[in-house]
Amino acid sequence: MIGAMKLVYFAWLRERVGKAGETLSPPANVTTVGALLEWLKGQGGGYAEALKDLSAVRVAVNQEYAGPEAKVGANDEVALFPPVTGG
Amino acid sequence: MIKVQTEDFDVGVELKALMARAQGVGGIVTFTGVVREWSGNQQLAAMTLEHYPGMTERQLADIEAEAVRRWPIEASLIIHRYGRLEPGANIVLVITASAHRQAAFEANEFLVDWLKTKAPFWKLEAGPAGQSWVEAKATDDQAADRWKVTSGPAKRRA
């Protein structure tokens, strides 16, 4: 375990996961955004449904956009959401 | 200046307030985005804008700072609403003021293009066929890409 991190979900990702956010403690080998997404997807159910097409998923770590190689760890706020459509 | 709010805004009031804090201004560009009545062939009943509190303000402030870095802007304002909005309602206001019109026009277009692809907002449309999330448009990405610079002074790509 690398410690608890806060996950938040928006738009259809929130609907498919079935909650707006949660605190999770992924296994120790989950140290990057990419690994986190794969691990979450493997949890099945709403996660698998929400993350089946990762090209439609954007990630922010501590409110800054982050790519698959970006590090994640304890106490981080990791947000998952679709491409933005404001303006 | 950045404002993220549910309340409506009055363009005239905001324009006056901005002029009061701007100096040496010769041109002011105002862009207002409103909810369209029609989305494709569906008549919209309403649109609900969801956002990511905290990150939204941060992204908008970063985008505004980037515009100030690239153009001689004397004052600027971005207001973006969220929550339930009906057709015709204001969504976004972007005002840019500069000594000359070119900088004001370019900076305004830059701000709108960038906020559409970077600010964490999502539109949920409600119409006769039910509710659906608006999909991001490739044309919006292309519009934002025009403003990418690798080095040197900001120049809009042809």
gemmi code that builds the backbone of each chain (N, CA, C; Angstrom):
import gemmi

chains = {
    "A": [
        ("MET", (0.826, -1.208, 0.000), (0.000, 0.000, 0.000), (0.854, 1.250, 0.000)),
        ("ILE", (0.467, 2.208, -0.821), (1.233, 3.452, -0.857), (0.536, 4.543, -0.053)),
        ("GLY", (-0.557, 4.206, 0.565), (-1.302, 5.200, 1.339), (-2.535, 5.653, 0.600)),
        ("ALA", (-3.397, 6.319, 1.340), (-4.697, 6.680, 0.770), (-4.605, 7.910, -0.108)),
        ("MET", (-5.308, 7.851, -1.225), (-5.432, 9.041, -2.074), (-6.907, 9.322, -2.320)),
        ("LYS", (-7.164, 10.588, -2.638), (-8.546, 10.999, -2.876), (-8.832, 10.984, -4.371)),
        ("LEU", (-9.874, 10.244, -4.744), (-10.280, 10.201, -6.149), (-11.555, 11.023, -6.308)),
        ("VAL", (-11.621, 11.825, -7.373), (-12.864, 12.535, -7.674), (-13.222, 12.316, -9.144)),
        ("TYR", (-14.515, 12.224, -9.401), (-14.999, 11.905, -10.744), (-15.995, 12.963, -11.198)),
        ("PHE", (-15.958, 13.267, -12.495), (-16.883, 14.272, -13.012), (-17.611, 13.783, -14.272)),
        ("ALA", (-18.767, 14.432, -14.520), (-19.589, 14.199, -15.718), (-19.916, 12.710, -15.870)),
        ("TRP", (-19.798, 12.161, -17.106), (-20.245, 10.764, -17.266), (-19.341, 9.773, -16.542)),
        ("LEU", (-18.123, 10.175, -16.223), (-17.268, 9.275, -15.433), (-17.846, 9.101, -14.027)),
        ("ARG", (-18.352, 10.208, -13.479), (-18.995, 10.153, -12.159), (-20.227, 9.243, -12.215)),
        ("GLU", (-21.025, 9.412, -13.289), (-22.242, 8.593, -13.416), (-21.911, 7.110, -13.548)),
        ("ARG", (-20.890, 6.802, -14.358), (-20.568, 5.382, -14.588), (-19.920, 4.748, -13.371)),
        ("VAL", (-19.043, 5.488, -12.673), (-18.436, 4.950, -11.452), (-19.511, 4.842, -10.362)),
        ("GLY", (-20.454, 5.765, -10.396), (-21.566, 5.699, -9.447), (-21.357, 6.509, -8.188)),
        ("LYS", (-20.318, 7.341, -8.163), (-20.088, 8.219, -7.016), (-19.229, 9.404, -7.436)),
        ("ALA", (-19.297, 10.476, -6.675), (-18.567, 11.706, -7.021), (-17.116, 11.646, -6.558)),
        ("GLY", (-16.847, 10.799, -5.566), (-15.478, 10.711, -5.084), (-15.356, 9.668, -3.994)),
        ("GLU", (-14.112, 9.347, -3.659), (-13.863, 8.347, -2.614), (-12.388, 8.390, -2.237)),
        ("THR", (-12.076, 7.767, -1.111), (-10.686, 7.632, -0.699), (-10.285, 6.179, -0.908)),
        ("LEU", (-9.175, 5.983, -1.644), (-8.740, 4.624, -1.972), (-7.272, 4.423, -1.611)),
        ("SER", (-6.908, 3.196, -1.310), (-5.506, 2.849, -1.048), (-5.080, 1.764, -2.026)),
        ("PRO", (-4.550, 2.163, -3.187), (-4.132, 1.164, -4.185), (-2.889, 0.409, -3.715)),
        ("PRO", (-2.601, -0.733, -4.352), (-1.402, -1.496, -3.988), (-0.113, -0.705, -4.278)),
        ("ALA", (0.988, -1.180, -3.693), (2.265, -0.442, -3.723), (2.813, -0.218, -5.131)),
        ("ASN", (2.466, -1.119, -6.074), (3.026, -0.946, -7.426), (2.290, 0.125, -8.242)),
        ("VAL", (1.264, 0.704, -7.668), (0.523, 1.775, -8.363), (1.140, 3.126, -7.996)),
        ("THR", (2.078, 3.567, -8.839), (2.786, 4.818, -8.525), (2.622, 5.875, -9.612)),
        ("THR", (1.935, 5.496, -10.713), (1.727, 6.475, -11.797), (0.238, 6.541, -12.145)),
        ("VAL", (-0.119, 7.597, -12.862), (-1.496, 7.774, -13.324), (-1.928, 6.577, -14.176)),
        ("GLY", (-1.045, 6.155, -15.086), (-1.369, 5.033, -15.970), (-1.653, 3.765, -15.187)),
        ("ALA", (-0.813, 3.474, -14.189), (-0.996, 2.275, -13.369), (-2.269, 2.376, -12.537)),
        ("LEU", (-2.555, 3.570, -12.066), (-3.778, 3.785, -11.277), (-5.021, 3.494, -12.126)),
        ("LEU", (-5.013, 3.999, -13.378), (-6.162, 3.780, -14.259), (-6.353, 2.282, -14.543)),
        ("GLU", (-5.249, 1.587, -14.791), (-5.339, 0.148, -15.062), (-5.852, -0.610, -13.844)),
        ("TRP", (-5.354, -0.220, -12.668), (-5.796, -0.880, -11.433), (-7.290, -0.638, -11.183)),
        ("LEU", (-7.708, 0.609, -11.371), (-9.121, 0.950, -11.171), (-10.021, 0.171, -12.123)),
        ("LYS", (-9.583, 0.122, -13.389), (-10.327, -0.594, -14.419), (-10.523, -2.066, -14.011)),
        ("GLY", (-9.475, -2.617, -13.398), (-9.500, -4.004, -12.957), (-10.439, -4.255, -11.784)),
        ("GLN", (-10.945, -3.191, -11.174), (-11.882, -3.354, -10.061), (-13.279, -3.726, -10.572)),
        ("GLY", (-13.434, -3.678, -11.920), (-14.686, -4.127, -12.529), (-15.850, -3.182, -12.325)),
        ("GLY", (-17.042, -3.678, -12.587), (-18.276, -2.909, -12.383), (-18.247, -1.556, -13.066)),
        ("GLY", (-18.644, -0.531, -12.325), (-18.707, 0.826, -12.857), (-17.346, 1.346, -13.296)),
        ("TYR", (-16.299, 0.899, -12.605), (-14.945, 1.364, -12.973), (-14.581, 0.872, -14.376)),
        ("ALA", (-14.825, -0.406, -14.616), (-14.500, -0.990, -15.924), (-15.298, -0.288, -17.019)),
        ("GLU", (-16.571, -0.001, -16.713), (-17.451, 0.675, -17.674), (-16.934, 2.096, -17.946)),
        ("ALA", (-16.567, 2.819, -16.884), (-16.124, 4.211, -17.008), (-14.782, 4.317, -17.732)),
        ("LEU", (-13.937, 3.296, -17.555), (-12.559, 3.394, -18.049), (-12.285, 2.499, -19.253)),
        ("LYS", (-13.337, 2.001, -19.898), (-13.093, 1.055, -20.998), (-12.383, 1.722, -22.174)),
        ("ASP", (-12.621, 3.018, -22.381), (-11.902, 3.739, -23.433), (-11.071, 4.849, -22.792)),
        ("LEU", (-9.806, 4.549, -22.546), (-8.959, 5.523, -21.825), (-8.637, 6.762, -22.655)),
        ("SER", (-8.859, 6.679, -23.981), (-8.607, 7.874, -24.797), (-9.636, 8.969, -24.497)),
        ("ALA", (-10.741, 8.594, -23.847), (-11.785, 9.565, -23.508), (-11.687, 10.002, -22.047)),
        ("VAL", (-10.570, 9.656, -21.395), (-10.416, 9.987, -19.973), (-9.268, 10.973, -19.786)),
        ("ARG", (-9.563, 12.060, -19.096), (-8.518, 13.036, -18.752), (-8.271, 12.929, -17.253)),
        ("VAL", (-7.029, 13.243, -16.845), (-6.657, 13.099, -15.439), (-5.994, 14.377, -14.941)),
        ("ALA", (-6.333, 14.762, -13.726), (-5.624, 15.853, -13.065), (-5.144, 15.341, -11.708)),
        ("VAL", (-3.890, 15.657, -11.385), (-3.351, 15.317, -10.077), (-3.156, 16.618, -9.322)),
        ("ASN", (-3.799, 16.721, -8.186), (-3.776, 17.957, -7.391), (-4.147, 19.182, -8.243)),
        ("GLN", (-5.182, 18.968, -9.070), (-5.807, 20.024, -9.872), (-4.952, 20.548, -11.026)),
        ("GLU", (-3.924, 19.748, -11.427), (-3.150, 20.078, -12.631), (-3.255, 18.871, -13.576)),
        ("TYR", (-3.401, 19.137, -14.881), (-3.470, 18.040, -15.841), (-2.231, 17.157, -15.727)),
        ("ALA", (-2.448, 15.843, -15.839), (-1.345, 14.910, -15.691), (-1.458, 13.796, -16.726)),
        ("GLY", (-0.344, 13.402, -17.307), (-0.300, 12.310, -18.288), (-0.110, 10.979, -17.584)),
        ("PRO", (-0.110, 9.874, -18.378), (-0.009, 8.525, -17.789), (1.271, 8.294, -16.979)),
        ("GLU", (2.335, 9.032, -17.303), (3.617, 8.816, -16.609), (3.694, 9.575, -15.290)),
        ("ALA", (2.767, 10.495, -15.058), (2.829, 11.336, -13.849), (2.724, 10.487, -12.588)),
        ("LYS", (3.453, 10.895, -11.544), (3.474, 10.157, -10.279), (2.212, 10.433, -9.468)),
        ("VAL", (1.725, 9.403, -8.801), (0.648, 9.587, -7.825), (1.064, 8.910, -6.522)),
        ("GLY", (0.607, 9.473, -5.422), (0.969, 8.897, -4.132), (-0.015, 9.287, -3.051)),
        ("ALA", (0.375, 8.985, -1.834), (-0.482, 9.244, -0.680), (-0.861, 10.719, -0.614)),
        ("ASN", (-2.102, 10.952, -0.250), (-2.650, 12.307, -0.044), (-2.872, 13.116, -1.319)),
        ("ASP", (-2.581, 12.515, -2.478), (-2.863, 13.236, -3.726), (-4.367, 13.260, -3.987)),
        ("GLU", (-4.796, 14.327, -4.669), (-6.175, 14.374, -5.171), (-6.116, 14.083, -6.660)),
        ("VAL", (-6.690, 12.969, -7.052), (-6.646, 12.559, -8.456), (-8.057, 12.645, -9.036)),
        ("ALA", (-8.196, 13.456, -10.082), (-9.507, 13.647, -10.707), (-9.545, 12.962, -12.058)),
        ("LEU", (-10.647, 12.258, -12.327), (-10.868, 11.599, -13.613), (-12.097, 12.223, -14.252)),
        ("PHE", (-11.958, 12.633, -15.512), (-13.099, 13.260, -16.180), (-12.975, 13.166, -17.699)),
        ("PRO", (-14.091, 13.365, -18.411), (-14.030, 13.356, -19.876), (-13.402, 14.652, -20.396)),
        ("PRO", (-13.051, 14.689, -21.695), (-12.557, 15.950, -22.275), (-13.548, 17.078, -21.971)),
        ("VAL", (-13.026, 18.255, -21.670), (-13.876, 19.342, -21.179), (-14.704, 19.972, -22.311)),
        ("THR", (-15.857, 20.520, -21.955), (-16.767, 21.092, -22.960), (-17.373, 22.424, -22.502)),
        ("GLY", (-16.577, 23.227, -21.794), (-17.088, 24.524, -21.343), (-17.012, 25.585, -22.428)),
        ("GLY", (-17.193, 26.812, -22.033), (-17.094, 27.955, -22.938), (-18.407, 28.259, -23.619)),
    ],
    "B": [
        ("MET", (-9.121, 39.139, -14.081), (-10.002, 38.772, -12.982), (-10.840, 37.557, -13.392)),
        ("ILE", (-11.029, 36.645, -12.450), (-11.758, 35.399, -12.720), (-12.982, 35.323, -11.814)),
        ("LYS", (-14.115, 34.958, -12.385), (-15.296, 34.697, -11.560), (-15.971, 33.428, -12.061)),
        ("VAL", (-16.214, 32.489, -11.160), (-16.935, 31.264, -11.486), (-18.173, 31.272, -10.613)),
        ("GLN", (-19.347, 31.320, -11.240), (-20.560, 31.582, -10.457), (-21.795, 30.969, -11.096)),
        ("THR", (-22.845, 30.821, -10.295), (-24.126, 30.359, -10.836), (-24.946, 31.554, -11.332)),
        ("GLU", (-24.759, 32.715, -10.699), (-25.576, 33.888, -11.011), (-25.309, 34.399, -12.424)),
        ("ASP", (-26.304, 35.054, -12.972), (-26.170, 35.697, -14.270), (-25.229, 36.898, -14.130)),
        ("PHE", (-24.769, 37.400, -15.272), (-23.955, 38.630, -15.247), (-24.564, 39.649, -16.196)),
        ("ASP", (-24.250, 40.926, -15.930), (-24.716, 42.020, -16.768), (-23.498, 42.566, -17.501)),
        ("VAL", (-23.484, 42.384, -18.821), (-22.305, 42.745, -19.612), (-21.949, 44.222, -19.427)),
        ("GLY", (-22.968, 45.097, -19.417), (-22.720, 46.531, -19.266), (-22.071, 46.875, -17.943)),
        ("VAL", (-22.573, 46.259, -16.890), (-22.032, 46.513, -15.544), (-20.576, 46.040, -15.469)),
        ("GLU", (-20.322, 44.845, -16.017), (-18.966, 44.289, -15.966), (-17.989, 45.130, -16.791)),
        ("LEU", (-18.469, 45.611, -17.938), (-17.638, 46.430, -18.816), (-17.238, 47.736, -18.122)),
        ("LYS", (-18.212, 48.365, -17.481), (-17.938, 49.614, -16.762), (-16.927, 49.393, -15.643)),
        ("ALA", (-17.106, 48.302, -14.884), (-16.217, 48.004, -13.756), (-14.798, 47.771, -14.258)),
        ("LEU", (-14.684, 47.094, -15.407), (-13.359, 46.817, -15.960), (-12.698, 48.114, -16.433)),
        ("MET", (-13.481, 48.979, -17.070), (-12.922, 50.247, -17.562), (-12.436, 51.111, -16.407)),
        ("ALA", (-13.108, 50.983, -15.263), (-12.728, 51.781, -14.096), (-11.355, 51.386, -13.566)),
        ("ARG", (-10.952, 50.112, -13.811), (-9.653, 49.684, -13.285), (-8.582, 49.567, -14.372)),
        ("ALA", (-8.920, 49.939, -15.612), (-7.956, 49.859, -16.703), (-7.439, 51.244, -17.052)),
        ("GLN", (-6.151, 51.295, -17.414), (-5.567, 52.580, -17.802), (-4.946, 52.494, -19.188)),
        ("GLY", (-5.000, 53.597, -19.909), (-4.362, 53.659, -21.224), (-5.022, 52.764, -22.251)),
        ("VAL", (-6.312, 52.529, -22.061), (-7.018, 51.616, -22.949), (-7.571, 52.335, -24.170)),
        ("GLY", (-7.408, 51.713, -25.345), (-7.953, 52.288, -26.564), (-8.950, 51.361, -27.235)),
        ("GLY", (-8.947, 50.095, -26.816), (-9.863, 49.133, -27.440), (-10.271, 48.057, -26.449)),
        ("ILE", (-11.548, 47.745, -26.428), (-12.053, 46.709, -25.519), (-12.869, 45.718, -26.335)),
        ("VAL", (-12.540, 44.436, -26.200), (-13.292, 43.398, -26.899), (-14.074, 42.593, -25.874)),
        ("THR", (-15.359, 42.392, -26.173), (-16.246, 41.661, -25.268), (-16.829, 40.460, -25.990)),
        ("PHE", (-16.631, 39.274, -25.434), (-17.231, 38.068, -25.994), (-18.213, 37.505, -24.984)),
        ("THR", (-19.431, 37.219, -25.438), (-20.420, 36.569, -24.580), (-20.852, 35.265, -25.222)),
        ("GLY", (-20.741, 34.180, -24.495), (-21.229, 32.888, -24.977), (-22.576, 32.619, -24.330)),
        ("VAL", (-23.565, 32.204, -25.143), (-24.908, 31.934, -24.603), (-25.358, 30.522, -24.967)),
        ("VAL", (-26.351, 30.023, -24.261), (-26.882, 28.680, -24.521), (-27.688, 28.710, -25.816)),
        ("ARG", (-27.318, 27.827, -26.769), (-28.073, 27.733, -28.025), (-29.404, 27.053, -27.768)),
        ("GLU", (-30.390, 27.460, -28.583), (-31.698, 26.822, -28.441), (-31.702, 25.437, -29.100)),
        ("TRP", (-30.905, 25.317, -30.162), (-30.888, 24.063, -30.898), (-29.521, 23.408, -30.792)),
        ("SER", (-29.546, 22.101, -30.536), (-28.317, 21.316, -30.538), (-28.522, 20.253, -31.602)),
        ("GLY", (-27.903, 20.438, -32.768), (-28.205, 19.569, -33.900), (-29.653, 19.787, -34.273)),
        ("ASN", (-30.447, 18.708, -34.288), (-31.866, 18.891, -34.618), (-32.751, 18.767, -33.373)),
        ("GLN", (-32.102, 18.852, -32.200), (-32.859, 18.745, -30.955), (-33.041, 20.129, -30.322)),
        ("GLN", (-34.265, 20.432, -29.957), (-34.525, 21.705, -29.285), (-34.258, 21.508, -27.794)),
        ("LEU", (-33.343, 22.311, -27.279), (-32.938, 22.134, -25.886), (-33.945, 22.733, -24.910)),
        ("ALA", (-34.167, 22.002, -23.821), (-34.974, 22.545, -22.730), (-34.046, 23.282, -21.764)),
        ("ALA", (-32.876, 22.712, -21.547), (-31.903, 23.324, -20.637), (-30.544, 22.666, -20.803)),
        ("MET", (-29.559, 23.315, -20.226), (-28.213, 22.773, -20.221), (-27.684, 22.915, -18.785)),
        ("THR", (-27.045, 21.856, -18.292), (-26.474, 21.952, -16.944), (-24.965, 21.863, -17.049)),
        ("LEU", (-24.297, 22.854, -16.505), (-22.840, 22.878, -16.525), (-22.287, 22.416, -15.198)),
        ("GLU", (-21.486, 21.342, -15.282), (-20.798, 20.841, -14.087), (-19.361, 21.355, -14.140)),
        ("HIS", (-18.735, 21.572, -13.001), (-17.328, 21.976, -13.036), (-16.572, 21.379, -11.856)),
        ("TYR", (-15.284, 21.604, -11.852), (-14.392, 21.042, -10.818), (-13.936, 22.221, -9.957)),
        ("PRO", (-14.658, 22.472, -8.860), (-14.324, 23.642, -8.030), (-12.856, 23.597, -7.594)),
        ("GLY", (-12.197, 24.713, -7.685), (-10.779, 24.751, -7.320), (-9.925, 24.683, -8.571)),
        ("MET", (-10.027, 23.566, -9.294), (-9.222, 23.450, -10.514), (-9.713, 24.435, -11.567)),
        ("THR", (-11.011, 24.656, -11.617), (-11.565, 25.603, -12.594), (-10.924, 26.975, -12.431)),
        ("GLU", (-10.937, 27.487, -11.211), (-10.382, 28.814, -10.938), (-8.893, 28.842, -11.279)),
        ("ARG", (-8.206, 27.762, -10.916), (-6.767, 27.674, -11.186), (-6.461, 27.698, -12.668)),
        ("GLN", (-7.205, 26.914, -13.433), (-6.980, 26.853, -14.877), (-7.281, 28.195, -15.533)),
        ("LEU", (-8.394, 28.811, -15.127), (-8.753, 30.101, -15.724), (-7.711, 31.159, -15.387)),
        ("ALA", (-7.220, 31.145, -14.161), (-6.199, 32.127, -13.758), (-4.912, 31.911, -14.562)),
        ("ASP", (-4.546, 30.640, -14.786), (-3.348, 30.323, -15.584), (-3.509, 30.817, -17.017)),
        ("ILE", (-4.702, 30.597, -17.577), (-4.956, 30.991, -18.962), (-4.909, 32.515, -19.079)),
        ("GLU", (-5.499, 33.190, -18.097), (-5.483, 34.655, -18.111), (-4.040, 35.179, -17.985)),
        ("ALA", (-3.255, 34.554, -17.104), (-1.861, 34.972, -16.932), (-1.077, 34.785, -18.230)),
        ("GLU", (-1.401, 33.703, -18.947), (-0.722, 33.441, -20.218), (-1.070, 34.525, -21.251)),
        ("ALA", (-2.321, 34.956, -21.274), (-2.729, 36.023, -22.206), (-1.994, 37.322, -21.882)),
        ("VAL", (-1.869, 37.611, -20.599), (-1.185, 38.843, -20.174), (0.302, 38.784, -20.538)),
        ("ARG", (0.844, 37.555, -20.489), (2.254, 37.380, -20.846), (2.465, 37.599, -22.349)),
        ("ARG", (1.472, 37.193, -23.139), (1.655, 37.235, -24.594), (1.241, 38.552, -25.241)),
        ("TRP", (0.258, 39.224, -24.653), (-0.249, 40.453, -25.275), (-0.242, 41.598, -24.263)),
        ("PRO", (-0.102, 42.836, -24.756), (-0.126, 43.995, -23.847), (-1.562, 44.319, -23.394)),
        ("ILE", (-2.075, 43.478, -22.525), (-3.447, 43.626, -22.030), (-3.436, 44.496, -20.771)),
        ("GLU", (-4.268, 45.525, -20.765), (-4.335, 46.408, -19.579), (-5.272, 45.844, -18.524)),
        ("ALA", (-6.327, 45.176, -18.974), (-7.274, 44.570, -18.026), (-8.016, 43.446, -18.732)),
        ("SER", (-8.401, 42.441, -17.964), (-9.180, 41.353, -18.547), (-10.128, 40.786, -17.504)),
        ("LEU", (-11.141, 40.121, -17.989), (-12.142, 39.506, -17.107), (-12.659, 38.230, -17.754)),
        ("ILE", (-12.725, 37.171, -16.948), (-13.383, 35.942, -17.401), (-14.456, 35.603, -16.372)),
        ("ILE", (-15.711, 35.526, -16.816), (-16.784, 35.027, -15.950), (-17.322, 33.766, -16.605)),
        ("HIS", (-17.404, 32.670, -15.857), (-17.993, 31.442, -16.384), (-19.041, 30.965, -15.408)),
        ("ARG", (-20.244, 30.728, -15.921), (-21.320, 30.249, -15.051), (-21.352, 28.728, -15.013)),
        ("TYR", (-21.978, 28.183, -13.991), (-22.235, 26.746, -13.931), (-23.640, 26.543, -13.353)),
        ("GLY", (-24.100, 25.279, -13.359), (-25.461, 25.001, -12.914), (-26.404, 24.914, -14.106)),
        ("ARG", (-27.708, 25.026, -13.827), (-28.719, 24.833, -14.869), (-28.993, 26.148, -15.615)),
        ("LEU", (-28.861, 26.111, -16.935), (-29.043, 27.305, -17.757), (-30.018, 26.993, -18.894)),
        ("GLU", (-30.893, 27.937, -19.175), (-31.876, 27.724, -20.234), (-31.430, 28.401, -21.531)),
        ("PRO", (-32.014, 27.995, -22.666), (-31.619, 28.605, -23.942), (-31.661, 30.134, -23.874)),
        ("GLY", (-30.642, 30.749, -24.433), (-30.542, 32.208, -24.417), (-29.785, 32.746, -23.219)),
        ("ALA", (-29.592, 31.902, -22.196), (-28.901, 32.373, -20.984), (-27.411, 32.574, -21.255)),
        ("ASN", (-26.828, 33.524, -20.556), (-25.382, 33.737, -20.625), (-24.646, 32.546, -20.023)),
        ("ILE", (-23.560, 32.126, -20.673), (-22.687, 31.084, -20.092), (-21.355, 31.706, -19.684)),
        ("VAL", (-20.748, 32.422, -20.621), (-19.376, 32.895, -20.394), (-19.212, 34.325, -20.906)),
        ("LEU", (-18.397, 35.084, -20.187), (-18.061, 36.447, -20.608), (-16.543, 36.587, -20.567)),
        ("VAL", (-15.974, 37.048, -21.667), (-14.534, 37.314, -21.702), (-14.330, 38.741, -22.211)),
        ("ILE", (-13.699, 39.564, -21.413), (-13.420, 40.942, -21.830), (-11.909, 41.165, -21.798)),
        ("THR", (-11.402, 41.771, -22.865), (-9.975, 42.106, -22.916), (-9.844, 43.569, -23.342)),
        ("ALA", (-8.994, 44.297, -22.629), (-8.796, 45.715, -22.919), (-7.318, 45.978, -23.143)),
        ("SER", (-7.042, 46.743, -24.218), (-5.653, 47.043, -24.542), (-5.563, 48.445, -25.140)),
        ("ALA", (-4.346, 48.909, -25.351), (-4.168, 50.239, -25.946), (-4.674, 50.227, -27.387)),
        ("HIS", (-4.519, 49.085, -28.057), (-4.912, 48.989, -29.459), (-5.756, 47.748, -29.689)),
        ("ARG", (-6.585, 47.802, -30.720), (-7.584, 46.749, -30.902), (-7.006, 45.378, -31.190)),
        ("GLN", (-5.883, 45.335, -31.933), (-5.383, 44.023, -32.361), (-5.083, 43.110, -31.166)),
        ("ALA", (-4.393, 43.666, -30.180), (-4.060, 42.860, -28.995), (-5.329, 42.441, -28.265)),
        ("ALA", (-6.299, 43.348, -28.188), (-7.545, 43.029, -27.486), (-8.310, 41.911, -28.197)),
        ("PHE", (-8.376, 41.994, -29.545), (-9.054, 40.944, -30.317), (-8.336, 39.607, -30.163)),
        ("GLU", (-7.018, 39.622, -30.378), (-6.266, 38.360, -30.348), (-6.304, 37.712, -28.971)),
        ("ALA", (-6.100, 38.514, -27.933), (-6.087, 37.960, -26.573), (-7.461, 37.394, -26.224)),
        ("ASN", (-8.506, 38.041, -26.696), (-9.860, 37.563, -26.397), (-10.101, 36.199, -27.046)),
        ("GLU", (-9.723, 36.103, -28.313), (-9.917, 34.846, -29.032), (-9.089, 33.727, -28.394)),
        ("PHE", (-7.886, 34.070, -28.014), (-7.011, 33.113, -27.321), (-7.662, 32.609, -26.029)),
        ("LEU", (-8.176, 33.522, -25.230), (-8.790, 33.140, -23.952), (-9.977, 32.207, -24.171)),
        ("VAL", (-10.823, 32.532, -25.131), (-11.999, 31.691, -25.380), (-11.559, 30.315, -25.894)),
        ("ASP", (-10.631, 30.300, -26.857), (-10.161, 29.020, -27.399), (-9.531, 28.149, -26.325)),
        ("TRP", (-8.729, 28.754, -25.487), (-8.036, 27.966, -24.461), (-8.957, 27.516, -23.343)),
        ("LEU", (-9.875, 28.381, -22.945), (-10.738, 27.945, -21.838), (-11.666, 26.814, -22.280)),
        ("LYS", (-12.022, 26.804, -23.576), (-12.880, 25.726, -24.071), (-12.195, 24.365, -24.023)),
        ("THR", (-10.884, 24.346, -24.098), (-10.180, 23.059, -24.118), (-9.452, 22.741, -22.814)),
        ("LYS", (-9.368, 23.714, -21.892), (-8.606, 23.481, -20.659), (-9.410, 23.631, -19.363)),
        ("ALA", (-10.388, 24.527, -19.367), (-11.129, 24.750, -18.116), (-12.071, 23.563, -17.862)),
        ("PRO", (-12.020, 22.979, -16.656), (-12.812, 21.769, -16.393), (-14.304, 22.031, -16.176)),
        ("PHE", (-15.008, 22.192, -17.301), (-16.471, 22.314, -17.318), (-17.009, 21.233, -18.249)),
        ("TRP", (-18.204, 20.739, -17.920), (-18.859, 19.737, -18.773), (-20.318, 20.101, -18.925)),
        ("LYS", (-20.795, 20.035, -20.188), (-22.182, 20.405, -20.472), (-23.062, 19.167, -20.602)),
        ("LEU", (-24.154, 19.182, -19.882), (-25.168, 18.133, -19.981), (-26.414, 18.767, -20.597)),
        ("GLU", (-26.784, 18.303, -21.804), (-27.946, 18.878, -22.475), (-29.197, 18.076, -22.159)),
        ("ALA", (-30.302, 18.783, -21.987), (-31.592, 18.128, -21.771), (-32.545, 18.573, -22.872)),
        ("GLY", (-33.115, 17.583, -23.575), (-34.060, 17.879, -24.659), (-35.133, 16.809, -24.688)),
        ("PRO", (-35.923, 16.788, -25.761), (-37.018, 15.818, -25.868), (-36.518, 14.366, -25.807)),
        ("ALA", (-35.285, 14.133, -26.263), (-34.761, 12.756, -26.288), (-34.071, 12.376, -24.980)),
        ("GLY", (-34.171, 13.232, -23.974), (-33.533, 12.935, -22.694), (-32.279, 13.762, -22.494)),
        ("GLN", (-31.422, 13.284, -21.601), (-30.209, 14.032, -21.272), (-28.985, 13.383, -21.901)),
        ("SER", (-28.047, 14.220, -22.361), (-26.796, 13.653, -22.860), (-25.640, 14.631, -22.648)),
        ("TRP", (-24.470, 14.065, -22.379), (-23.266, 14.879, -22.200), (-22.758, 15.342, -23.550)),
        ("VAL", (-22.424, 16.600, -23.647), (-21.879, 17.144, -24.884), (-20.476, 16.571, -25.083)),
        ("GLU", (-20.182, 16.149, -26.330), (-18.843, 15.615, -26.598), (-17.900, 16.735, -27.009)),
        ("ALA", (-16.642, 16.594, -26.611), (-15.629, 17.584, -26.995), (-15.468, 17.560, -28.508)),
        ("LYS", (-15.248, 18.741, -29.091), (-15.115, 18.836, -30.545), (-13.656, 18.933, -30.970)),
        ("ALA", (-13.306, 18.196, -32.013), (-11.945, 18.266, -32.551), (-11.653, 19.684, -33.035)),
        ("THR", (-12.704, 20.385, -33.525), (-12.493, 21.746, -34.037), (-12.096, 22.698, -32.913)),
        ("ASP", (-12.555, 22.416, -31.694), (-12.141, 23.248, -30.556), (-10.658, 23.035, -30.247)),
        ("ASP", (-10.209, 21.768, -30.352), (-8.786, 21.472, -30.136), (-7.940, 22.181, -31.189)),
        ("GLN", (-8.440, 22.138, -32.440), (-7.688, 22.779, -33.522), (-7.610, 24.287, -33.305)),
        ("ALA", (-8.728, 24.876, -32.842), (-8.745, 26.319, -32.590), (-7.739, 26.676, -31.488)),
        ("ALA", (-7.672, 25.852, -30.454), (-6.732, 26.114, -29.355), (-5.294, 25.905, -29.805)),
        ("ASP", (-5.089, 24.921, -30.691), (-3.732, 24.619, -31.160), (-3.096, 25.762, -31.945)),
        ("ARG", (-3.952, 26.599, -32.548), (-3.416, 27.741, -33.307), (-2.517, 28.621, -32.449)),
        ("TRP", (-2.780, 28.604, -31.144), (-2.087, 29.540, -30.249), (-0.863, 28.932, -29.593)),
        ("LYS", (-0.539, 27.694, -29.974), (0.640, 27.048, -29.383), (1.898, 27.753, -29.868)),
        ("VAL", (2.795, 28.057, -28.953), (4.066, 28.647, -29.349), (5.183, 27.796, -28.773)),
        ("THR", (6.257, 27.670, -29.529), (7.381, 26.889, -29.026), (8.454, 27.808, -28.472)),
        ("SER", (8.690, 28.922, -29.128), (9.684, 29.868, -28.615), (9.443, 31.239, -29.229)),
        ("GLY", (10.100, 32.236, -28.713), (10.025, 33.583, -29.281), (8.697, 34.254, -28.973)),
        ("PRO", (8.482, 35.420, -29.568), (7.270, 36.187, -29.289), (6.022, 35.474, -29.793)),
        ("ALA", (4.918, 35.705, -29.122), (3.674, 35.068, -29.508), (3.260, 35.513, -30.897)),
        ("LYS", (3.048, 34.588, -31.762), (2.565, 34.881, -33.117), (1.513, 33.848, -33.451)),
        ("ARG", (0.409, 34.320, -33.922), (-0.652, 33.409, -34.294), (-0.234, 32.676, -35.554)),
        ("ARG", (-0.384, 31.362, -35.534), (-0.029, 30.586, -36.721), (-1.026, 30.823, -37.833)),
        ("ALA", (-0.525, 30.918, -39.065), (-1.407, 31.197, -40.212), (-2.281, 29.986, -40.508)),
    ],
}
model = gemmi.Model(1)
for chain_id, residues in chains.items():
    chain = gemmi.Chain(chain_id)
    for i, (resn, *xyz) in enumerate(residues, 1):
        res = gemmi.Residue()
        res.name, res.seqid = resn, gemmi.SeqId(i, " ")
        for name, pos in zip(("N", "CA", "C"), xyz):
            atom = gemmi.Atom()
            atom.name, atom.element = name, gemmi.Element(name[0])
            atom.pos, atom.b_iso = gemmi.Position(*pos), 0.0
            res.add_atom(atom)
        chain.add_residue(res)
    model.add_chain(chain)
structure = gemmi.Structure()
structure.add_model(model)
structure.setup_entities()
